[in-house]
Amino acid sequence: MDAQRILQYLRDIAANNNREWFHANKAEYDIVRKDFNDSIAKAIGRITDFDDSIAHIAVKDTVYRFNRDTRFSPDKSPYKRHLGAYICAHGKKALHGGYYIHLEPGNCMLAVGSYWLPTNILTSCRNEIMANIEQWRKIVESRNFVKLFGRPEDVRQGDSEMWPVSPKGFGITHLKSAPAGFPRDYEFIQYLRMKDYCCWRIVPDTFFEGDGWLDEAVRIFKVAKPMMDFVNNVIDDYE
């Protein structure tokens, strides 16, 4: 992947976020979009080696539109300032957890899991964790998992519209106290306070350059997969 070229284009669109500039530079957009999509195709192939549930997924099922939905936003800029792809067995609009790849100047990221789960599914996930707490702890308190993603109590919320600015984290948002209906004195309450069962790593802008990034991305994804599988076993009962 020519990440340097992609990120420069994203800097340019951030500084010139209007339809006139976009159409005048459409040829450059087409080049960087194709490069990104080709790289996602390679990522799908590599992930399939250890997670064959996504083997049927095509690139078009993973990448997001570059146009922003401005209907309910005070920011009327027509285009996004990042490129993202969500590689998920049930498609990018599903609740089922998957693998997310995000290119944005100063905020490149890899993430795994489920984001913005409805309350009823969150409740089921919390019940499942309580019922199988030793299995859950074996996954998310393993040395490799904690080294890559930390613990829920380590998260520092940032000012980002979509993501925290922490370089790594486990669970994007958390309740300040125990969720309704759960014991406040539960020994492992930190896992029930989570509102998102996902984890992420912020990576340097140089991370995606060339094809070597795929090896490190696969290593990160493999460590996170057991956590995602645990939660997906609950989510799939609702989809």
C-alpha positions in Angstrom: 0.0 0.0 0.0 1.3 3.5 -0.8 0.1 4.8 2.6 2.1 8.0 2.2 0.2 8.9 -1.0 -3.2 7.9 0.6 -2.6 10.0 3.8 -1.4 13.0 1.7 -4.7 12.8 -0.2 -6.6 12.7 3.1 -4.8 15.7 4.3 -5.6 17.5 1.1 -9.3 16.7 1.3 -9.4 17.8 4.9 -8.0 21.2 3.8 -10.3 21.4 0.7 -13.5 19.6 1.7 -15.8 20.7 -1.0 -17.2 19.2 -4.1 -15.4 21.5 -6.5 -12.0 20.4 -5.3 -13.0 16.8 -5.1 -14.1 16.7 -8.7 -11.1 18.6 -9.9 -8.9 16.0 -8.2 -11.0 12.9 -8.9 -8.2 11.1 -10.7 -6.1 11.2 -7.5 -9.0 9.9 -5.5 -9.5 7.0 -7.9 -5.9 6.1 -7.5 -5.8 6.1 -3.7 -9.2 4.4 -3.4 -8.0 1.6 -5.7 -4.8 1.2 -3.8 -6.7 1.0 -0.5 -9.3 -1.5 -1.9 -6.5 -3.7 -3.3 -4.9 -3.7 0.1 -8.1 -4.7 1.8 -8.4 -7.6 -0.6 -5.0 -8.8 0.6 -6.1 -8.3 4.2 -9.2 -10.4 3.6 -7.0 -13.2 2.2 -4.6 -13.1 5.2 -7.4 -13.0 7.8 -9.2 -16.0 6.0 -6.1 -18.1 6.8 -7.1 -18.1 10.5 -10.8 -17.1 10.4 -12.5 -18.7 7.5 -15.9 -17.2 8.5 -15.0 -14.2 6.3 -13.8 -16.1 3.3 -16.9 -15.2 1.3 -16.6 -11.5 1.9 -15.8 -9.2 -1.0 -14.0 -5.9 -0.8 -17.3 -4.0 -1.6 -18.8 -5.6 1.5 -16.2 -4.0 3.8 -15.3 -0.5 2.6 -17.3 2.6 3.6 -18.5 5.3 1.4 -16.3 8.4 1.2 -19.3 10.7 1.2 -20.5 11.9 4.6 -24.1 11.7 5.8 -24.5 15.4 6.8 -28.3 15.3 7.6 -27.9 15.4 11.3 -24.5 16.9 11.7 -23.6 20.6 12.1 -20.5 19.8 10.0 -21.7 19.9 6.4 -18.4 18.9 4.9 -19.3 16.5 2.1 -16.4 14.1 2.4 -14.8 12.0 5.1 -11.2 12.6 6.2 -10.3 8.9 6.5 -10.6 5.6 4.7 -12.0 2.6 6.6 -12.9 -1.0 6.0 -14.8 -3.4 8.4 -14.1 -7.0 7.5 -17.1 -8.8 9.1 -18.6 -12.2 8.3 -22.1 -10.7 8.4 -21.3 -7.6 6.4 -20.2 -4.1 7.5 -23.7 -3.1 8.8 -24.0 -6.1 11.1 -23.8 -6.2 14.9 -21.6 -9.2 14.6 -18.0 -8.3 15.5 -15.3 -8.0 12.9 -11.9 -6.5 12.0 -11.6 -2.8 11.3 -8.8 -1.0 9.3 -8.7 2.8 9.5 -6.4 5.2 7.6 -6.4 8.8 8.8 -3.5 11.2 9.3 -2.4 11.0 12.9 -5.1 8.5 13.8 -4.4 5.3 11.9 -5.9 2.3 13.6 -6.6 -1.4 13.8 -9.7 -2.6 15.8 -11.5 -5.8 16.5 -14.9 -6.5 18.0 -18.4 -4.9 18.3 -19.3 -1.3 18.6 -22.6 0.4 19.7 -24.4 -2.8 20.7 -28.1 -2.3 21.6 -29.0 -2.5 25.3 -30.7 -5.9 25.1 -27.6 -7.5 23.5 -25.3 -5.7 25.9 -27.3 -7.2 28.8 -27.0 -10.7 27.3 -23.2 -10.2 26.8 -22.9 -9.1 30.5 -24.8 -12.1 31.7 -22.7 -14.4 29.5 -19.5 -12.9 31.0 -20.8 -13.4 34.5 -21.8 -17.0 33.8 -18.4 -17.8 32.2 -16.1 -15.3 34.0 -13.1 -17.6 34.2 -13.2 -18.3 30.5 -13.6 -14.5 29.8 -10.7 -13.6 32.1 -8.4 -16.2 30.6 -9.0 -14.4 27.2 -8.8 -10.7 28.2 -6.3 -11.0 31.0 -3.8 -13.0 29.0 -0.4 -11.5 28.8 -0.6 -10.9 25.0 -4.0 -9.3 25.2 -3.2 -6.9 28.0 0.1 -6.0 26.3 -1.7 -5.0 23.1 -4.9 -3.6 24.4 -4.6 -2.9 28.1 -7.5 -3.3 30.5 -10.9 -1.6 30.7 -9.9 0.6 33.6 -6.9 1.9 31.5 -9.0 3.7 28.9 -8.7 7.5 28.7 -11.6 9.1 26.8 -10.5 11.6 24.1 -12.1 14.3 22.2 -12.4 12.3 18.9 -15.9 12.2 17.4 -15.5 8.4 16.8 -12.6 7.0 18.7 -10.7 7.7 21.9 -7.2 9.1 21.3 -5.6 6.5 23.6 -2.9 4.5 21.7 -4.6 1.3 22.8 -7.7 0.3 24.6 -10.3 -2.3 25.5 -13.9 -1.0 25.3 -14.5 2.5 23.9 -17.1 3.7 26.3 -17.9 2.6 29.9 -20.7 3.2 32.4 -19.7 5.1 35.5 -21.3 2.5 37.7 -22.8 -0.9 37.5 -25.4 -1.4 34.7 -29.0 -1.6 35.9 -29.9 -5.1 37.3 -26.3 -6.1 38.0 -24.7 -6.2 41.4 -22.6 -3.2 42.2 -20.2 -5.2 44.3 -19.4 -7.8 41.6 -15.7 -8.6 41.8 -15.2 -8.1 38.0 -17.6 -5.2 37.5 -15.2 -3.5 35.1 -16.2 -6.0 32.4 -19.9 -5.4 32.9 -19.6 -1.6 32.7 -18.3 -1.8 29.2 -20.7 -0.5 26.5 -18.5 -1.7 23.6 -16.9 -5.1 23.4 -14.0 -4.1 21.1 -10.3 -3.3 21.3 -8.0 -1.2 19.2 -4.4 -0.1 18.5 -3.5 3.3 17.2 -0.6 2.8 14.8 1.9 5.3 13.3 1.1 6.8 9.9 4.1 4.7 8.5 2.5 1.5 9.7 0.6 0.7 6.4 3.4 1.4 4.0 4.2 -1.5 1.7 2.8 -4.9 2.4 4.7 -5.8 5.6 1.9 -4.3 7.7 -0.2 -7.3 7.0 2.0 -9.5 9.2 1.7 -7.2 12.2 -2.1 -6.7 11.6 -2.6 -10.5 11.5 -0.7 -10.8 14.8 -2.9 -8.2 16.5 -6.1 -9.6 15.0 -5.3 -13.1 16.2 -4.8 -12.0 19.8 -8.2 -10.2 19.8 -10.2 -12.9 18.0 -11.0 -15.1 21.1 -12.6 -12.0 22.8 -14.6 -11.3 19.6 -15.7 -14.9 19.3 -16.9 -14.9 22.9 -19.1 -11.9 22.3 -20.2 -13.0 18.8 -21.6 -16.2 20.3 -24.1 -14.0 22.1 -24.7 -11.5 19.3 -25.5 -14.2 16.8 -28.5 -15.3 18.7 -30.1 -11.9 17.8 -29.1 -11.8 14.1 
